[in-house]
Amino acid sequence: MVTPDQVRQYIFDNLPCEHVEVAGDGHHFEAVIVSAVFEGRTRIQQHKAVYSALGDRMREEIHALSMKTYTPKEWATR
């Protein structure tokens, strides 16, 4: 079973991020992700970037991922 720390590391390893928080029970996870990659992208495009970073893990290890994505500016002013 995958841990929240592993999911966090998978995201960090494959997407340039300034901040990542992940909580979950081994199957269902919630994440907060801050990345400059999200600048100028819609929320759907931002989420697709995260799913792409996780790749096959989304089908094999992670059954559900709920996320909140922020640009560094959005994160600083939230």
Disulfide bonds with the S-S distance in Angstrom:
none
